[in-house]
Amino acid sequence: MAFIEVAPHNFGKEKQYENVAACLIAFACRLSFMHASDHYKGWLAFDVIEAEKENEIKLMANYSKKYGALKFGETTMVIPPAGGKKLIDEFLNFNYENY
């Protein structure tokens, strides 16, 4: 997954839509189940790079807490298949077992 960002009108109490980032991440997980092969099926990897190290650490903690992402190296995070299935079920209302 590369470059995910929520639009400014979807932040705070007055946001227009709920769970935009969660839906995008869940969809990326679904694509991994659909198109990856062998040992890569269901895995989602992405890098978290922020200008300030403190913000990077907070963002990585947020991805861990909200999406079950695991730190892999200095800036890389991965969502394993079990976590991806959970996100797909919760945010896309889609049964991943169809793949």
Secondary structure, 3 states (H helix, E strand, C coil): CCCCCCCHHHCCCCCCCCCHHHHHHHHHHHHHHHHCCHHHCCCEEEECCCCCHHHHHHHHHHHHHHHCCEEECCCEEEECHHHHHHHHHHHHCCCHHHC
